[in-house]
Amino acid sequence: MSPPTTTSRLVLLALTLCLTALTAAPALPPPEPLDHFITRKGDRLYDGDREYRFVSVNMPDVLQIITNYRFDGETPELRLRVPDEFEQRDAIRTVRQMGGRTLRTFMITARQGPHPAVMFDVAQNPVVANESALLALDRLLQISREEGVRLLIPLIAYRSALRGDPDTYGPDFWVTGSEANLKFKNMIAQVLGRTNPLTGIPYRDDPTIFGWQTGNELVIGTDPVRRRWLHDIAAYIKKLAPNHLHIDGRNKPNDVYDLYDEFADSPHIDAVSYHTYVNLPQADSPAGTLRLIRNQLRGRMPVIVTEVAMYTPPKALRELLEEIIAGGTVGVQWWGIRFHNRDGGFYKHSDRGSKYEDLNWPGFAEPPGGLPEVSRERELLGILRDYAARITGTTAPAPAAPEAPVLLPASDPGHLSWQGSAGASAYEIQRAPAVGGPWTSLTRDFGDHLAPYTPLFCDTTAAPGGTYYYRVLARNNGGVSAPSNLIGPLQPDRHWLVDDLFDETAWDASSTNLQITKAYAHDAYLEDIAIIHRRDPAQSGRLVYRLPGPVRSFTLTAFDSETPPRFFLTDPQGARTEVTPQVTAYQQGKRARYSTDLPANHAALLEIELPAGAAPMLALGRVELSWIPTP
């Protein structure tokens, strides 16, 4: 989230002062004590002498972030990074606030060759550990223990070259005793034999670990080689970590139903899991599919639904959760949740051609012009929270007021961001002319979910020559947080306007042939929620801004921009001049950032033309403008 290139003087004094709370945030309920390993009796799991059940979530980026969709990330690999302490604590606090009890991470990462965000280089045996990446797992265990949340950790992915799958380890992965099999076992031995340097607790002795899942969406089927592999690897895991559960991680329900007798009585498998992306042909719903599997394994093997498909509608989700509670299924985890980004806002990720967006807790108000997916997100999160309490025989508590956010360094009032607070549904941005105030609220209902990977807030009322300090408060139904730290003094040399394109409010009436497309899930546009394109692709389109004074700079992003947009300034006398901005292109020119700082001029009208001959999918994203008062 870098600010646009400008020639303005960088005035920065960030994180200068933490103020005493105006209103104290009530503490969360006490963390659940993790005094016992989770154990199995028949088809049930227990925490001590109490049955252990849960409704929770997946957070696939909590060990390795693959969704850092910065516009300047040329390839998926360049967007990889290791989550920091703020992000992991936000993730675990989210699970705790939802009542989730057990979080499913994603797998222990591996690749052929070293990478700073990957835990193991498996090019040779023994495999080589990357301590800086493994620290993410150490820290997650430490935070989870402090917050009373257990972890379910898959060991490998079935298909993921980015994170590590059977092909990463080499050919014959499924053959017991092969080179690839031995490398995989060596990785497991290193992880399960590790001592956490942050807590001093050996992994195998840490009850924070709910269990180890053989893998994510493994396909075993009727293949005798793979079935032997599963027996062997299950025994190996239980030998190294006898106090932890071992969960057999499958994908489709038809890889369990009618195929599990051989494993149901295994002393080395403590539960079987599957995902709800398809139903059994004998059933017409996720609830019906689960009922059939559960009835086959009743009394023999615990069942966990480790991924509920992100496209599951609220009605079907309620039906599934009712079946889980009534039928004795151990637990269920929604796919998926994305946590706060350390650079501000949330990480975003969508699946199935931008149809379904992973959820951001706790849910938010809709943006200008509406966005139905936001209401759906609120409903789904509410269902998960309510059933997380119901499965434990309790009711969901009222939310506590959030903790104070952390306001991040800023170069000017047009580009403010903060690290959000877990459970906050809105933010109040305040401004003052001095450290001691008086403080003025610029907005009280601002969500941090609509500007992924860009600065969150633009103060359009900050004027050149002024001196400004800023702070932010987090809000939800439980109350208001203490103020954040201050940043300032910021002394702008221009006015700022940021158009996120949610509506046409900032446009001049002469804008023509444009259409706004909004989606909470927009993977084709790097999760940019609102974009504009030509209503009639055969004709040119014009996006026009008429500012109160001369244009000083502009920056915007474009997609499918092999034929680029054109830019024109018009002065008060009607003289129209084309401007050639700096272009930074990505993906062989398929997308680009256009930006420029303009010399002194008198033009207050900026026209952005989408040419008639451009690709039909040419689209513009976020537009940032600055201007100076007319002399």
C-alpha positions as CSV (number, residue, x, y, z in Angstrom):
1,M,0.0,0.0,0.0
2,S,2.4,2.7,-1.2
3,P,1.2,6.2,-1.7
4,P,1.3,7.5,-5.3
5,T,4.4,9.1,-6.6
6,T,4.3,12.9,-6.0
7,T,6.7,15.8,-5.6
8,S,5.0,16.9,-2.4
9,R,7.3,17.2,0.6
10,L,7.0,14.1,2.8
11,V,6.0,15.2,6.3
12,L,5.9,12.3,8.6
13,L,5.8,11.9,12.3
14,A,4.0,8.6,13.0
15,L,3.0,6.8,16.1
16,T,4.1,9.8,18.1
17,L,1.7,9.6,21.1
18,C,-0.6,7.0,22.6
19,L,-3.4,8.7,24.5
20,T,-5.3,7.4,27.6
21,A,-8.6,5.7,26.6
22,L,-11.7,7.8,26.4
23,T,-13.8,4.7,27.0
24,A,-12.2,1.5,28.3
25,A,-12.9,-1.6,26.1
26,P,-14.3,-4.5,28.0
27,A,-12.1,-7.5,28.0
28,L,-13.0,-10.6,26.0
29,P,-14.3,-13.5,28.0
30,P,-11.4,-15.4,29.5
31,P,-9.6,-17.7,27.1
32,E,-10.6,-21.3,27.1
33,P,-7.9,-23.2,29.1
34,L,-5.9,-25.7,27.1
35,D,-5.1,-28.0,29.9
36,H,-5.7,-31.3,28.1
37,F,-5.0,-33.0,24.9
38,I,-8.1,-33.7,22.9
39,T,-8.8,-37.5,23.1
40,R,-11.1,-39.9,21.3
41,K,-13.6,-42.4,22.7
42,G,-15.5,-44.2,20.0
43,D,-16.9,-41.6,17.6
44,R,-16.7,-38.7,20.0
45,L,-13.8,-36.4,21.1
46,Y,-13.2,-35.1,24.6
47,D,-11.4,-32.3,26.4
48,G,-10.8,-34.1,29.7
49,D,-14.2,-35.5,30.6
50,R,-16.2,-33.0,28.6
51,E,-17.2,-33.8,25.0
52,Y,-15.4,-31.5,22.6
53,R,-17.3,-30.1,19.6
54,F,-17.0,-26.9,17.5
55,V,-18.3,-24.7,14.7
56,S,-15.3,-22.8,13.4
57,V,-13.5,-21.6,10.3
58,N,-10.5,-22.0,8.0
59,M,-7.9,-19.3,7.7
60,P,-5.7,-20.5,4.8
61,D,-3.3,-17.5,5.0
62,V,-2.4,-17.8,8.7
63,L,0.9,-19.5,8.1
64,Q,1.7,-18.2,4.6
65,I,-0.1,-15.3,2.9
66,I,-0.8,-15.9,-0.8
67,T,-3.4,-13.2,-1.1
68,N,-1.3,-10.0,-0.8
69,Y,-2.8,-8.8,-4.1
70,R,-0.8,-5.6,-4.5
71,F,-1.2,-4.1,-7.9
72,D,2.5,-4.2,-8.4
73,G,2.7,-7.9,-7.6
74,E,3.8,-9.2,-11.0
75,T,3.2,-12.9,-10.2
76,P,1.5,-14.9,-7.5
77,E,4.9,-15.9,-6.1
78,L,5.8,-12.3,-5.6
79,R,2.7,-11.8,-3.5
80,L,3.8,-14.5,-1.0
81,R,4.7,-13.3,2.5
82,V,4.8,-14.6,6.1
83,P,2.1,-13.2,8.4
84,D,3.4,-11.0,11.2
85,E,2.3,-11.0,14.9
86,F,-0.4,-8.4,14.4
87,E,-2.0,-10.4,11.6
88,Q,-1.9,-13.8,13.4
89,R,-3.3,-12.3,16.6
90,D,-6.1,-10.7,14.6
91,A,-6.8,-14.1,13.1
92,I,-6.9,-15.9,16.4
93,R,-8.9,-13.1,18.1
94,T,-11.4,-13.4,15.3
95,V,-11.9,-17.1,15.9
96,R,-12.2,-16.5,19.6
97,Q,-14.8,-13.8,19.1
98,M,-16.7,-16.1,16.8
99,G,-16.6,-18.9,19.4
100,G,-14.8,-21.1,17.0
101,R,-12.5,-23.0,19.5
102,T,-10.5,-24.9,16.7
103,L,-8.9,-23.1,13.8
104,R,-7.9,-25.0,10.7
105,T,-4.7,-23.6,9.2
106,F,-3.4,-24.5,5.8
107,M,-0.5,-26.8,5.2
108,I,3.2,-27.0,6.1
109,T,4.6,-25.3,3.1
110,A,7.3,-26.8,0.9
111,R,9.0,-26.4,-2.4
112,Q,12.0,-27.5,-4.4
113,G,14.6,-24.8,-3.5
114,P,14.6,-22.1,-0.9
115,H,12.0,-19.3,-0.6
116,P,11.7,-16.8,2.3
117,A,8.0,-17.5,2.7
118,V,8.2,-21.3,2.5
119,M,9.0,-23.6,5.5
120,F,10.9,-26.4,3.8
121,D,13.2,-26.8,0.9
122,V,12.5,-30.4,-0.1
123,A,15.0,-30.7,-3.0
124,Q,17.0,-33.2,-1.0
125,N,16.8,-35.6,2.0
126,P,17.0,-34.5,4.8
127,V,14.8,-31.6,3.9
128,V,16.0,-28.1,4.9
129,A,14.0,-26.0,7.3
130,N,13.6,-22.3,6.9
131,E,13.5,-20.9,10.4
132,S,12.1,-17.5,9.5
133,A,9.1,-19.1,7.9
134,L,8.7,-21.7,10.6
135,L,8.6,-18.9,13.1
136,A,5.1,-18.2,11.9
137,L,4.0,-21.6,13.2
138,D,5.9,-21.1,16.5
139,R,4.2,-17.7,17.0
140,L,0.8,-18.9,16.0
141,L,1.0,-21.7,18.6
142,Q,2.1,-19.1,21.2
143,I,-0.8,-16.7,20.4
144,S,-3.3,-19.5,20.1
145,R,-2.3,-20.8,23.5
146,E,-2.7,-17.4,25.0
147,E,-6.1,-16.9,23.4
148,G,-7.4,-20.4,24.1
149,V,-7.8,-21.5,20.5
150,R,-6.6,-24.9,19.2
151,L,-5.1,-25.6,15.8
152,L,-5.8,-28.3,13.2
153,I,-2.8,-28.4,10.9
154,P,-2.7,-30.1,7.5
155,L,0.7,-31.5,6.5
156,I,0.4,-31.2,2.7
157,A,-1.9,-30.1,-0.1
158,Y,-3.2,-32.5,-2.7
159,R,-2.8,-29.9,-5.5
160,S,-0.9,-26.7,-4.9
161,A,2.4,-26.0,-6.6
162,L,2.5,-22.7,-4.7
163,R,2.3,-24.3,-1.2
164,G,3.6,-27.8,-1.8
165,D,1.9,-31.0,-3.0
166,P,3.0,-34.6,-3.8
167,D,4.7,-33.5,-7.0
168,T,6.8,-31.0,-4.9
169,Y,8.3,-34.0,-3.1
170,G,8.9,-35.9,-6.2
171,P,7.7,-38.9,-8.2
172,D,6.3,-42.0,-6.4
173,F,5.1,-39.9,-3.5
174,W,2.4,-42.5,-2.7
175,V,4.9,-45.4,-2.7
176,T,5.9,-46.2,0.8
177,G,9.7,-46.2,1.1
178,S,10.3,-44.1,-2.1
179,E,12.6,-41.1,-2.1
180,A,9.7,-38.7,-2.1
181,N,7.9,-40.6,0.7
182,L,11.1,-40.5,2.8
183,K,11.5,-36.7,2.3
184,F,7.8,-36.2,3.3
185,K,8.4,-38.3,6.4
186,N,11.6,-36.3,7.2
187,M,9.6,-33.1,7.0
188,I,7.0,-34.5,9.4
189,A,9.7,-35.7,11.8
190,Q,11.3,-32.2,11.9
191,V,7.9,-30.5,12.5
192,L,6.6,-32.9,15.1
193,G,10.0,-33.1,16.8
194,R,10.4,-29.3,16.9
195,T,10.6,-27.4,20.2
196,N,8.9,-24.0,20.0
197,P,11.5,-21.4,20.7
198,L,8.9,-18.9,21.9
199,T,7.2,-21.1,24.5
200,G,9.9,-23.7,25.2
201,I,7.2,-26.4,24.6
202,P,8.0,-29.3,22.3
203,Y,5.3,-29.5,19.6
204,R,4.5,-33.1,20.5
205,D,3.7,-31.9,24.1
206,D,1.6,-28.9,23.2
207,P,-2.2,-29.4,23.7
208,T,-2.7,-26.2,21.6
209,I,-2.4,-28.6,18.7
210,F,-5.9,-30.2,18.2
211,G,-4.4,-32.6,15.6
212,W,-2.4,-33.1,12.5
213,Q,-4.4,-33.7,9.3
214,T,-2.6,-36.0,6.8
215,G,-3.3,-33.5,4.1
216,N,-5.8,-31.2,2.5
217,E,-8.2,-32.9,0.1
218,L,-6.2,-36.0,-0.4
219,V,-7.7,-38.6,-2.8
220,I,-7.2,-42.2,-1.6
221,G,-10.0,-44.0,-3.4
222,T,-9.6,-47.7,-4.0
223,D,-6.0,-47.5,-5.1
224,P,-4.1,-50.2,-3.0
225,V,-0.9,-48.2,-3.2
226,R,-2.5,-45.1,-1.7
227,R,-4.4,-47.1,0.9
228,R,-1.1,-48.7,2.1
229,W,0.4,-45.2,2.1
230,L,-2.3,-43.9,4.4
231,H,-2.0,-46.8,6.9
232,D,1.8,-46.3,7.0
233,I,1.8,-42.5,7.3
234,A,-0.9,-42.6,10.0
235,A,1.1,-45.0,12.1
236,Y,4.2,-42.8,11.6
237,I,2.4,-39.6,12.7
238,K,0.9,-41.3,15.8
239,K,4.3,-42.8,16.7
240,L,5.9,-39.3,16.7
241,A,3.0,-37.4,18.3
242,P,1.0,-40.0,20.3
243,N,-0.9,-37.3,22.3
244,H,-2.2,-35.5,19.2
245,L,-5.2,-36.5,17.1
246,H,-4.5,-37.7,13.6
247,I,-7.2,-36.7,11.1
248,D,-7.5,-38.4,7.7
249,G,-8.1,-35.4,5.4
250,R,-10.2,-36.3,2.3
251,N,-12.0,-34.1,-0.3
252,K,-15.1,-35.5,-1.8
253,P,-17.6,-37.4,0.3
254,N,-17.6,-40.3,-2.1
255,D,-14.0,-41.0,-1.1
256,V,-15.4,-41.8,2.4
257,Y,-18.9,-43.2,1.9
258,D,-18.9,-47.0,1.3
259,L,-15.0,-47.0,1.2
260,Y,-14.0,-46.5,4.9
261,D,-14.4,-49.9,6.5
262,E,-10.7,-50.7,6.1
263,F,-9.8,-47.5,8.1
264,A,-12.7,-47.1,10.5
265,D,-11.1,-49.3,13.2
266,S,-7.5,-48.1,12.7
267,P,-5.7,-47.3,15.9
268,H,-3.7,-44.6,14.1
269,I,-6.6,-42.6,12.7
270,D,-8.7,-40.5,15.2
271,A,-11.1,-38.9,12.8
272,V,-12.0,-38.6,9.1
273,S,-12.8,-35.3,7.4
274,Y,-14.3,-34.3,4.1
275,H,-15.5,-31.2,2.2
276,T,-18.9,-30.1,1.0
277,Y,-18.1,-28.9,-2.5
278,V,-20.2,-31.8,-4.0
279,N,-22.9,-34.0,-2.5
280,L,-23.3,-37.8,-2.6
281,P,-25.6,-38.8,-5.5
282,Q,-27.8,-40.4,-2.9
283,A,-28.4,-37.0,-1.2
284,D,-29.5,-33.6,-2.5
285,S,-27.8,-31.4,0.1
286,P,-24.7,-31.1,2.4
287,A,-26.9,-32.1,5.4
288,G,-28.2,-35.2,3.6
289,T,-24.6,-36.2,2.6
290,L,-23.3,-35.8,6.1
291,R,-26.2,-37.8,7.5
292,L,-25.3,-40.8,5.2
293,I,-21.6,-40.7,6.1
294,R,-22.2,-40.2,9.8
295,N,-24.7,-43.2,9.9
296,Q,-22.1,-45.4,8.3
297,L,-19.4,-44.5,10.8
298,R,-21.5,-44.1,13.9
299,G,-19.9,-45.6,16.9
300,R,-16.7,-46.3,15.0
301,M,-15.0,-43.0,13.7
302,P,-15.5,-39.3,14.5
303,V,-16.4,-37.2,11.5
304,I,-15.3,-33.6,10.9
305,V,-16.4,-31.4,8.0
306,T,-13.2,-29.4,7.5
307,E,-14.5,-27.2,4.7
308,V,-18.0,-25.9,4.1
309,A,-18.0,-24.6,0.5
310,M,-17.9,-20.8,0.3
311,Y,-20.9,-20.8,-2.0
312,T,-23.2,-22.5,0.5
313,P,-26.3,-20.3,0.9
314,P,-27.5,-19.4,4.4
315,K,-30.5,-21.8,4.4
316,A,-28.3,-24.8,3.4
317,L,-25.7,-23.7,6.0
318,R,-28.3,-23.7,8.8
319,E,-29.6,-27.1,7.7
320,L,-26.0,-28.5,7.8
321,L,-25.3,-27.1,11.2
322,E,-28.6,-28.5,12.5
323,E,-27.6,-31.9,11.2
324,I,-24.2,-31.6,12.8
325,I,-25.6,-30.8,16.2
326,A,-28.4,-33.3,16.1
327,G,-26.3,-36.1,14.6
328,G,-23.2,-36.0,16.8
329,T,-20.7,-34.8,14.2
330,V,-17.6,-33.5,16.0
331,G,-17.2,-30.2,14.2
332,V,-17.3,-28.1,11.1
333,Q,-15.2,-25.3,9.6
334,W,-16.3,-22.7,7.0
335,W,-14.1,-21.9,4.1
336,G,-12.8,-19.3,4.6
337,I,-12.0,-16.2,6.6
338,R,-9.4,-13.6,5.8
339,F,-7.9,-11.5,8.5
340,H,-6.7,-7.9,8.8
341,N,-3.7,-6.8,6.6
342,R,-0.8,-5.2,8.5
343,D,-0.8,-2.5,5.8
344,G,-4.4,-1.6,6.5
345,G,-7.8,-3.1,5.6
346,F,-8.3,-6.8,5.0
347,Y,-6.8,-9.5,2.8
348,K,-9.3,-10.5,0.1
349,H,-9.7,-13.6,-1.9
350,S,-12.5,-14.9,-4.1
351,D,-13.2,-18.2,-5.8
352,R,-15.2,-19.6,-8.6
353,G,-14.7,-16.8,-11.1
354,S,-15.2,-14.0,-8.6
355,K,-18.6,-15.3,-7.5
356,Y,-17.8,-15.9,-3.8
357,E,-15.6,-13.8,-1.5
358,D,-14.0,-15.2,1.7
359,L,-15.5,-13.5,4.7
360,N,-14.1,-10.6,6.8
361,W,-15.2,-10.5,10.5
362,P,-17.5,-9.2,11.9
363,G,-19.4,-8.0,8.8
364,F,-20.0,-4.4,7.7
365,A,-22.5,-1.9,6.2
366,E,-23.0,-1.8,2.5
367,P,-21.1,0.8,0.4
368,P,-22.8,3.7,-1.5
369,G,-25.0,2.2,-4.2
370,G,-25.3,-1.1,-2.3
371,L,-23.5,-4.4,-2.6
372,P,-25.7,-7.5,-1.8
373,E,-22.7,-9.7,-1.0
374,V,-22.0,-7.6,2.1
375,S,-25.4,-8.4,3.5
376,R,-24.8,-12.1,2.8
377,E,-21.5,-11.9,4.5
378,R,-23.1,-10.5,7.7
379,E,-25.8,-13.2,7.6
380,L,-23.3,-16.0,7.2
381,L,-21.0,-14.7,10.0
382,G,-24.0,-14.4,12.3
383,I,-25.1,-18.0,11.6
384,L,-21.6,-19.3,12.3
385,R,-21.3,-17.4,15.5
386,D,-24.7,-18.5,16.8
387,Y,-24.1,-22.1,16.0
388,A,-20.6,-22.1,17.5
389,A,-22.3,-21.3,20.8
390,R,-25.2,-23.7,20.3
391,I,-23.0,-26.7,19.7
392,T,-21.4,-26.1,23.1
393,G,-24.7,-25.6,24.8
394,T,-24.3,-21.8,25.3
395,T,-25.5,-18.6,23.7
396,A,-23.3,-16.2,21.8
397,P,-22.2,-13.3,24.1
398,A,-22.8,-9.7,23.2
399,P,-19.7,-8.2,21.5
400,A,-17.2,-6.4,23.6
401,A,-16.0,-2.9,22.5
402,P,-13.0,-3.4,20.2
403,E,-9.4,-2.6,21.1
404,A,-7.8,0.6,19.7
405,P,-6.6,0.4,16.1
406,V,-3.1,1.4,15.1
407,L,-2.8,4.4,12.7
408,L,-0.1,3.8,10.2
409,P,2.5,6.4,8.9
410,A,1.1,8.7,6.2
411,S,2.7,11.1,3.8
412,D,-0.4,13.3,3.4
413,P,-4.1,13.6,4.5
414,G,-5.2,11.8,1.3
415,H,-3.7,8.5,2.1
416,L,-4.6,7.4,5.7
417,S,-4.6,3.7,6.8
418,W,-4.7,1.8,10.0
419,Q,-4.3,-1.7,11.3
420,G,-7.9,-2.6,12.1
421,S,-9.3,-4.1,15.4
422,A,-10.7,-7.6,15.5
423,G,-14.5,-7.3,15.8
424,A,-14.8,-3.6,14.8
425,S,-17.6,-3.0,12.3
426,A,-16.8,0.7,11.7
427,Y,-14.2,3.4,12.4
428,E,-14.4,7.0,13.5
429,I,-11.7,9.2,12.0
430,Q,-10.8,12.3,13.9
431,R,-8.7,15.4,13.1
432,A,-7.2,18.2,15.2
433,P,-5.0,21.2,14.6
434,A,-2.7,20.3,17.5
435,V,-1.7,17.3,19.6
436,G,-4.1,18.4,22.4
437,G,-7.1,18.9,20.1
438,P,-9.8,20.0,19.8
439,W,-10.8,16.9,17.9
440,T,-13.4,16.9,15.0
441,S,-14.9,13.7,13.7
442,L,-14.7,13.4,9.9
443,T,-16.8,10.2,9.8
444,R,-18.1,7.8,12.3
445,D,-19.3,4.9,10.1
446,F,-16.3,4.1,7.9
447,G,-15.6,0.4,7.2
448,D,-12.1,-0.9,6.5
449,H,-13.3,-3.7,4.1
450,L,-13.8,-1.8,0.8
451,A,-10.3,-0.6,-0.1
452,P,-8.1,-3.7,-0.2
453,Y,-4.4,-3.2,-0.8
454,T,-4.8,0.6,-1.0
455,P,-4.9,3.4,1.5
456,L,-8.2,3.4,3.3
457,F,-9.3,7.0,3.8
458,C,-8.9,10.4,2.1
459,D,-9.5,13.6,4.0
460,T,-10.9,15.8,1.2
461,T,-11.3,18.8,3.5
462,A,-7.6,19.1,4.5
463,A,-6.4,22.3,2.8
464,P,-2.9,23.5,1.8
465,G,-1.3,25.5,4.5
466,G,-3.1,23.7,7.3
467,T,-1.6,21.6,10.1
468,Y,-3.4,18.4,10.9
469,Y,-3.1,15.5,13.4
470,Y,-5.2,12.3,13.1
471,R,-6.4,9.5,15.2
472,V,-8.9,6.7,14.7
473,L,-11.4,4.9,17.0
474,A,-13.0,1.5,16.4
475,R,-16.7,0.9,16.9
476,N,-19.1,-2.0,17.1
477,N,-22.4,-2.7,18.9
478,G,-20.4,-3.3,22.1
479,G,-19.0,0.3,22.2
480,V,-16.1,2.5,21.1
481,S,-12.4,1.7,21.6
482,A,-9.8,4.0,23.0
483,P,-8.3,6.3,20.4
484,S,-5.4,5.0,18.3
485,N,-2.0,6.6,18.3
486,L,-1.6,10.0,16.6
487,I,0.1,10.8,13.4
488,G,1.1,14.3,12.5
489,P,1.7,17.1,11.9
490,L,0.7,16.6,8.3
491,Q,1.0,19.9,6.3
492,P,-0.4,19.3,2.8
493,D,0.6,21.3,-0.2
494,R,-2.6,20.3,-2.1
495,H,-6.1,19.0,-1.8
496,W,-6.8,15.3,-2.4
497,L,-9.7,13.5,-4.0
498,V,-9.9,9.7,-4.2
499,D,-12.6,8.1,-6.2
500,D,-13.1,4.4,-5.4
501,L,-15.8,4.3,-8.2
502,F,-18.7,3.1,-6.0
503,D,-20.9,5.7,-7.5
504,E,-20.8,8.7,-9.9
505,T,-20.8,11.4,-7.2
506,A,-17.3,12.7,-8.1
507,W,-17.9,12.7,-11.9
508,D,-18.7,15.7,-14.0
509,A,-22.0,15.5,-15.9
510,S,-20.1,15.4,-19.2
511,S,-18.9,11.9,-18.5
512,T,-20.3,9.5,-21.1
513,N,-20.6,5.8,-22.0
514,L,-19.4,4.4,-18.7
515,Q,-20.7,1.7,-16.5
516,I,-19.7,0.8,-12.9
517,T,-19.3,-2.9,-12.1
518,K,-19.1,-3.8,-8.4
519,A,-18.5,-7.1,-6.7
520,Y,-17.3,-8.1,-3.3
521,A,-15.4,-10.8,-5.1
522,H,-13.3,-9.5,-8.0
523,D,-10.3,-11.7,-8.6
524,A,-10.1,-10.6,-12.2
525,Y,-9.3,-7.1,-10.9
526,L,-7.0,-8.0,-8.0
527,E,-10.0,-7.7,-5.7
528,D,-10.7,-4.0,-6.6
529,I,-14.3,-4.0,-5.6
530,A,-15.5,-1.3,-8.1
531,I,-14.3,-0.7,-11.6
532,I,-15.7,1.2,-14.6
533,H,-15.7,0.1,-18.3
534,R,-17.5,1.3,-21.4
535,R,-21.2,0.6,-21.6
536,D,-20.9,0.2,-25.4
537,P,-17.4,-1.2,-26.1
538,A,-17.7,-0.1,-29.8
539,Q,-17.6,3.6,-28.7
540,S,-15.2,5.6,-26.6
541,G,-15.9,6.4,-23.0
542,R,-15.1,9.6,-21.1
543,L,-14.6,9.9,-17.4
544,V,-14.4,13.6,-16.5
545,Y,-13.5,15.3,-13.2
546,R,-14.1,19.1,-12.7
547,L,-12.1,20.2,-9.8
548,P,-12.3,23.5,-7.8
549,G,-8.7,24.4,-8.9
550,P,-5.9,23.4,-11.2
551,V,-5.0,19.7,-11.4
552,R,-1.7,18.9,-9.6
553,S,-1.4,15.2,-10.1
554,F,-3.4,12.0,-10.9
555,T,-2.9,8.3,-10.5
556,L,-5.1,5.4,-11.6
557,T,-5.0,1.7,-12.4
558,A,-6.3,0.0,-15.5
559,F,-7.0,-3.6,-16.5
560,D,-6.8,-5.2,-20.0
561,S,-5.0,-2.0,-21.0
562,E,-3.0,-3.1,-24.0
563,T,-4.6,-0.1,-25.7
564,P,-4.2,2.5,-23.0
565,P,-6.5,5.2,-21.9
566,R,-5.7,8.8,-22.9
567,F,-5.6,11.9,-20.7
568,F,-6.5,15.5,-21.4
569,L,-6.5,18.7,-19.4
570,T,-8.9,21.6,-20.3
571,D,-8.2,25.1,-19.0
572,P,-10.8,27.8,-18.4
573,Q,-10.4,29.2,-21.9
574,G,-11.3,25.8,-23.4
575,A,-7.8,24.8,-24.5
576,R,-7.5,21.0,-24.4
577,T,-4.0,19.5,-24.0
578,E,-3.1,15.8,-24.0
579,V,-1.0,14.6,-21.1
580,T,1.4,11.6,-21.2
581,P,1.7,10.1,-17.8
582,Q,4.3,7.7,-16.5
583,V,3.2,4.1,-17.1
584,T,4.2,1.1,-15.0
585,A,3.0,-2.0,-16.8
586,Y,2.4,-5.5,-15.4
587,Q,1.6,-8.9,-16.9
588,Q,3.0,-7.9,-20.4
589,G,0.9,-4.7,-20.4
590,K,-2.4,-6.4,-19.4
591,R,-2.7,-4.0,-16.5
592,A,-0.9,-0.8,-15.7
593,R,-0.7,2.2,-13.3
594,Y,-0.8,5.7,-14.9
595,S,0.5,8.5,-12.8
596,T,2.0,12.0,-13.2
597,D,2.8,15.2,-11.3
598,L,1.9,18.1,-13.4
599,P,3.7,21.4,-13.8
600,A,1.9,24.6,-12.8
601,N,-1.2,25.1,-15.0
602,H,-4.7,26.5,-15.0
603,A,-6.6,23.4,-16.0
604,A,-9.2,22.3,-13.5
605,L,-10.8,19.7,-15.8
606,L,-9.3,16.3,-16.3
607,E,-10.7,13.9,-19.0
608,I,-9.8,10.2,-19.1
609,E,-10.8,8.7,-22.4
610,L,-11.3,4.9,-22.9
611,P,-10.7,4.6,-26.7
612,A,-13.2,3.0,-29.0
613,G,-10.6,0.6,-30.3
614,A,-9.5,-0.7,-26.9
615,A,-10.2,-4.2,-25.7
616,P,-13.9,-4.6,-24.6
617,M,-12.7,-5.5,-21.1
618,L,-10.6,-2.4,-20.6
619,A,-11.5,-1.2,-17.2
620,L,-10.4,1.6,-14.8
621,G,-9.9,1.1,-11.1
622,R,-9.3,3.6,-8.2
623,V,-8.6,7.2,-9.3
624,E,-6.5,9.5,-7.1
625,L,-6.4,13.2,-7.9
626,S,-4.8,16.3,-6.3
627,W,-5.5,19.9,-7.0
628,I,-4.5,23.3,-5.7
629,P,-6.6,26.4,-5.0
630,T,-6.9,28.9,-7.8
631,P,-4.5,31.7,-7.2
